[in-house]
Amino acid sequence: MFPRNRFVRSFAAMIYSQLSGIAIQLMLVPLLIHFWGITLYGTWLLLSAVPFYLTFSDFGFTFIAKNEMVMAVAHGNRPAALRTFQSVLVMLLIAIPAVFLAMAATSFLFDLSGLLKLHGYPNGQARLVFTVLVANVALFQFCPLLCGGIRAENRPATEAMLLSISRMFEGIVIVAAALFGGGLLAAALAILANRIVFLVIIYVVMRRMSPWVKLGWKEARLDEIKRLFHPALAYMFMPMAQALLIQGPVLVIGQLLDPVAVVVFSTSRTLARLGTAGTNVLTNGFVTEYAALAGRNDVPAFTRLFRRHIALCAAAIIGYATIILVFDDRLMQIFTHGKVPIVEPFFVVVVLGVVAEMTWSTLFTPISAVNRHRLVTYAYFASCFVGIFACFPLTRHFGIAGAATVVAAVNALMIPLNLWLCRPARLLDGHAVRLRSAFNVGEADLQDHETPADTSLI
C-alpha cells in the first residue's frame, strides 16, 4: 500500500481541515444573522452564491495539473512535472484576467438588486460586492496550482493544512468586518485581502518543500497546454455543475419565494452537508496516493487502495445518515440558536440527497485522480442544467421541498455511472502507454529532459 506515517499525517490534516470548516460554518450563520439581520444575511447569500462557492473549486487546468505532476514525479520525471506547472501558469496569467473582466463587466449590464430580488439593497453596492467577490475567485485559481508544487512530492497533508487555515481566516475576517459595523462590501474586501496574504504564504512554503518548482515561462509549452486541454475542459464542468446544483436552487427560491425561505433552505442544507466532512476527510487523503500508484502503473496496489477507500467511506455514510436523522432537531437548535426550524419532509429529502452525493463522489475519486473523468463531468453538468429548470415548477408547487427533491434526484442519477467507471482494471487499462506518451519517458528522455524548442510558448 503506502507508508502508514504519511497516511496518518494526511488523515490528521484532513480531519483538521474538515473540523475547522465545520467550526467556521457553525460560527458564521448565527453571528452574521445577529450582526446583519436575516434580510441582509439573505442578501449576502444571494450575492455571494456562485463566486463564494467557486473559491472551493478550480476551473479545470489546475486540478488536472496537480494530478499530472504527481504522476510525473512518481514516474521519475520531475522535468515533465515542471513543464506542466509552468505551462498552466502561463495559461492562467493570460486567461484569468480576461475571465475576471468579463464577469465583472457582465454584472454592470444588469440590475442585480432587481434581478436577485435583494429587497432594497442598493444596486451600485451590489455590483461592487459582486465584483470584489469575483476578484477573489480569480486570485484563488493560483492557489491550487501553487499547491501542486507541494502535492507533486506526495505531501497532501501540508497542502490541506495551508488551504484549511486560509479558509478559517476567511471566515474570521468576514465576522470581524461585521463585528466592527462593516457591511457586505467590507466583508468582501476582507476576503480579498486574506486571499492575497495566503497566496504569498503558500508560495513561500512551496519553494521550501519543492525548490525544483519555479515560477516562470522557460519550460512552458504550447503542446503541453493542448495535451491538458480536453481533460481540463471536461473537469471545468464539475465546479460549474456544482455551482448550478448548490447555488442554483438558492437563486430559484429567492426568485419565487423570499429571503426567509432562502435562509431556511441554505441553513438546512449546510447542516445536512456537514456529514460530507467524513467522506471528504477520507477521499482527500486518498487522491494523491491514487495518482502516485497510477504513475507507477501499480494495478494491484491501486485495487487494494480502492477497496479500503470504499469500505471506510461506506461506514462513514451509514454513520452520518443515522446521526443526522436521529438528532436533526437538536442539531438545528444548536446550529442556529433556535432561529431556523427543521421543516419536514423537506429536511429528510435534503439528507437523502446528501447521502447520494457522498456515495457517488466517493466512487468518483479514483476516476478524477487519474484524469479519466470526462464522461462523468459532462453527464453531471447536463443533469444539473436540466435539474435547475425542473426547480422552477417544483419550487412553485412544493416550495423548498421541491427544490430539495431535484438536488436529490440529480445526485442519485450519478451513482450507477460512477459505479460502472471506477473499477481499477478499467481505469488503468492502457495507462502505462499513456504515461510514456504524455511524459516522454524513455532512454533518450532520461538522458536529456529538454523539450524541442519549436514547441515553446516564447
SVG drawing of the C-alpha trace seen along z (x, -y; Angstrom):
<svg xmlns="http://www.w3.org/2000/svg" viewBox="-48 -53 70 60">
<polyline fill="none" stroke="black" stroke-width="0.4" points="0.0,0.0 1.5,-3.3 3.6,-4.4 1.5,-4.4 3.0,-7.6 2.2,-9.6 -1.4,-8.4 -1.7,-9.2 -0.4,-12.7 -2.7,-13.2 -5.7,-11.8 -5.0,-14.2 -4.6,-17.2 -7.9,-16.3 -9.7,-16.0 -8.4,-19.4 -9.5,-20.8 -13.0,-19.5 -13.4,-20.4 -12.2,-23.9 -14.6,-24.2 -17.4,-23.0 -16.4,-25.4 -16.5,-28.3 -19.9,-27.3 -21.3,-27.0 -19.8,-30.4 -20.8,-32.3 -24.6,-31.6 -25.6,-32.8 -23.1,-35.6 -23.9,-37.1 -27.6,-36.8 -27.0,-38.6 -24.9,-41.4 -26.6,-41.9 -30.1,-40.6 -31.8,-37.9 -32.7,-40.0 -29.1,-41.4 -27.7,-37.9 -30.0,-36.5 -28.8,-39.2 -25.2,-38.2 -26.1,-34.6 -27.6,-35.6 -24.8,-37.9 -22.0,-35.5 -23.8,-32.4 -21.7,-31.5 -18.5,-33.5 -18.2,-32.2 -18.7,-28.6 -16.2,-28.7 -13.4,-29.6 -13.7,-26.0 -13.2,-24.7 -11.0,-25.4 -11.6,-25.8 -10.0,-22.5 -6.4,-23.1 -5.1,-23.4 -6.8,-20.2 -5.5,-18.3 -2.0,-19.8 -1.8,-18.6 -2.7,-15.1 -0.3,-15.1 2.6,-16.5 2.1,-13.7 2.0,-11.0 5.1,-12.5 7.2,-12.6 6.1,-9.1 7.1,-8.0 10.6,-9.6 10.3,-12.7 10.4,-16.0 11.2,-18.0 7.8,-16.8 6.1,-18.0 7.8,-21.4 6.8,-21.6 3.2,-21.1 3.4,-23.6 4.8,-26.5 2.6,-25.8 -0.5,-26.0 0.9,-29.1 1.3,-31.0 -2.2,-29.9 -3.7,-31.2 -1.8,-34.5 -3.5,-35.1 -6.9,-33.6 -7.8,-34.7 -7.6,-38.5 -9.8,-38.1 -12.4,-36.0 -12.4,-38.4 -13.0,-41.4 -15.8,-39.6 -17.6,-38.5 -17.2,-41.9 -18.4,-43.8 -21.4,-41.5 -22.6,-42.5 -22.8,-46.1 -25.1,-45.2 -27.9,-44.1 -29.8,-45.4 -28.5,-43.0 -30.7,-44.3 -33.9,-43.8 -32.7,-40.5 -31.9,-38.8 -34.7,-40.5 -32.4,-42.0 -35.3,-43.9 -33.9,-47.5 -30.2,-46.8 -28.6,-49.5 -27.8,-48.3 -24.4,-50.1 -23.3,-48.4 -24.5,-45.1 -22.3,-45.4 -19.3,-46.4 -19.7,-43.5 -20.1,-41.0 -17.0,-42.4 -14.8,-42.1 -16.0,-38.5 -15.2,-37.7 -11.7,-39.1 -11.3,-36.8 -12.3,-33.9 -9.8,-35.0 -6.9,-35.0 -7.9,-31.7 -7.2,-29.9 -3.5,-30.3 -3.8,-28.7 -4.3,-25.1 -1.6,-25.4 1.0,-26.5 -0.3,-23.7 0.5,-21.4 4.2,-22.0 3.7,-20.7 1.4,-17.8 3.8,-16.6 6.2,-15.4 3.2,-13.5 2.7,-15.9 -1.1,-16.3 -1.1,-17.0 0.8,-20.2 -1.5,-21.3 -4.6,-20.5 -3.3,-22.4 -2.5,-25.6 -5.8,-25.7 -7.8,-24.9 -6.1,-27.7 -6.8,-30.1 -10.5,-29.2 -10.6,-29.5 -9.2,-33.0 -11.6,-33.8 -14.5,-33.1 -12.8,-35.1 -12.3,-38.2 -16.0,-38.1 -17.1,-38.0 -14.6,-40.7 -15.9,-43.0 -19.5,-42.5 -18.5,-42.9 -16.9,-46.3 -20.0,-47.6 -19.0,-46.8 -21.5,-45.8 -21.3,-43.4 -18.6,-45.4 -16.3,-45.5 -16.7,-41.7 -15.9,-41.1 -12.8,-43.3 -11.6,-41.5 -11.9,-38.2 -9.9,-39.6 -7.1,-40.8 -7.0,-37.4 -6.6,-35.7 -3.6,-37.8 -1.8,-37.2 -2.2,-33.4 -1.1,-33.3 2.2,-34.7 2.4,-32.2 1.6,-29.2 4.3,-30.3 7.0,-30.5 6.1,-27.1 6.1,-25.5 9.6,-26.9 10.9,-25.4 9.4,-22.0 9.8,-21.7 12.7,-24.0 12.6,-22.5 9.2,-24.1 9.8,-27.6 7.6,-30.5 8.4,-31.4 7.7,-30.5 11.0,-29.0 9.6,-25.4 6.1,-26.4 5.0,-24.6 2.0,-25.1 1.7,-21.4 1.5,-20.7 -1.5,-23.0 -3.1,-21.3 -2.5,-17.9 -4.2,-19.0 -7.0,-21.0 -9.6,-18.3 -9.4,-16.8 -9.2,-20.3 -12.3,-21.4 -14.1,-18.3 -13.2,-18.9 -14.2,-22.6 -17.8,-21.4 -17.5,-20.0 -17.4,-23.3 -19.9,-24.7 -22.3,-21.8 -21.8,-22.0 -22.4,-25.8 -25.7,-25.1 -26.8,-22.4 -25.8,-24.0 -26.4,-27.7 -29.0,-27.4 -31.8,-26.3 -30.9,-29.2 -31.4,-31.7 -34.6,-30.0 -36.0,-30.1 -35.0,-33.7 -36.8,-34.5 -40.0,-32.6 -40.3,-32.8 -38.4,-35.2 -35.1,-35.8 -36.5,-33.8 -37.1,-30.8 -33.5,-31.2 -32.1,-31.1 -34.2,-28.1 -33.1,-26.2 -29.4,-27.2 -29.1,-26.7 -30.8,-23.2 -28.6,-22.2 -25.5,-23.4 -26.4,-21.4 -27.1,-18.3 -23.9,-18.6 -21.8,-18.6 -21.9,-14.8 -19.8,-15.1 -16.9,-16.0 -16.4,-12.4 -16.1,-11.2 -14.1,-14.3 -11.6,-13.5 -11.1,-10.0 -11.4,-11.0 -8.8,-13.8 -6.4,-11.6 -6.6,-9.0 -6.4,-11.2 -2.7,-11.7 -2.0,-8.1 -4.2,-7.0 -2.3,-9.4 1.1,-8.2 0.1,-4.5 -1.2,-5.2 2.0,-7.0 3.8,-3.7 1.1,-1.7 0.8,0.5 -2.7,2.1 -2.6,4.5 -1.8,1.7 -4.3,-0.6 -7.0,2.1 -6.2,2.7 -6.3,-1.1 -9.7,-1.3 -11.2,1.4 -10.1,-0.2 -11.3,-3.6 -14.8,-2.2 -15.1,-0.3 -14.2,-3.3 -16.5,-5.7 -19.4,-3.3 -19.1,-3.2 -18.9,-7.0 -22.1,-7.4 -24.1,-4.9 -23.0,-6.7 -23.8,-10.1 -27.3,-9.2 -28.1,-7.7 -26.9,-10.6 -28.3,-13.4 -31.8,-11.9 -32.0,-11.0 -30.6,-14.3 -31.8,-16.7 -33.9,-19.0 -31.3,-19.2 -28.5,-19.9 -30.5,-22.7 -31.2,-24.3 -27.5,-24.4 -26.6,-25.5 -29.0,-28.5 -29.7,-29.2 -33.4,-28.3 -33.8,-30.9 -34.3,-28.4 -36.6,-25.4 -36.4,-21.8 -39.0,-21.6 -40.3,-18.1 -40.4,-16.3 -38.1,-18.8 -35.1,-18.0 -35.4,-14.2 -35.2,-14.9 -32.1,-17.1 -30.4,-14.3 -31.2,-11.7 -29.7,-14.0 -26.5,-14.4 -26.2,-10.6 -26.4,-10.2 -23.8,-12.9 -21.4,-11.3 -21.8,-7.9 -21.1,-9.0 -18.4,-11.4 -16.6,-8.6 -16.8,-6.4 -15.6,-9.4 -12.4,-9.9 -10.1,-7.3 -11.7,-8.4 -10.7,-12.0 -7.3,-11.2 -6.1,-9.7 -7.8,-12.3 -10.3,-9.8 -13.3,-11.9 -14.7,-13.3 -17.9,-11.2 -18.8,-11.8 -18.4,-15.6 -20.3,-16.1 -23.1,-13.9 -23.2,-15.7 -23.3,-19.1 -26.1,-18.1 -28.1,-16.6 -27.6,-19.8 -28.6,-22.0 -31.9,-20.1 -32.4,-20.0 -32.3,-23.7 -35.1,-24.1 -37.1,-21.4 -36.6,-23.5 -38.9,-26.3 -42.2,-24.3 -41.4,-22.0 -40.5,-25.0 -43.5,-26.9 -45.8,-24.0 -44.0,-22.3 -41.8,-25.1 -38.3,-24.4 -39.1,-20.6 -39.5,-20.7 -36.0,-22.2 -34.5,-19.6 -36.1,-16.8 -34.4,-18.0 -31.0,-18.0 -31.5,-14.5 -32.6,-13.1 -29.6,-14.5 -27.1,-13.1 -28.9,-9.7 -28.6,-9.5 -24.8,-9.8 -24.3,-6.7 -24.7,-4.0 -22.4,-5.8 -19.6,-6.2 -20.0,-2.6 -19.5,-1.4 -16.4,-3.6 -14.5,-3.4 -13.2,0.2 -9.4,0.1 -8.8,2.5 -10.9,0.2 -9.2,-3.0 -5.6,-1.8 -6.2,0.1 -3.5,-1.2 -2.4,-3.7 1.3,-2.8 1.3,-3.6 -0.5,-6.9 2.1,-7.9 5.1,-7.1 3.4,-9.2 2.5,-12.1 5.7,-12.4 8.1,-11.3 9.7,-8.8 12.3,-6.5 16.0,-6.1 16.6,-9.3 14.3,-11.3 16.1,-10.0 19.3,-11.2 18.1,-14.5 14.9,-16.1 14.9,-19.1 11.8,-19.6 12.2,-20.7 12.4,-24.5 9.8,-24.8 7.0,-24.0 7.9,-26.8 5.4,-29.5 8.1,-32.1"/>
</svg>
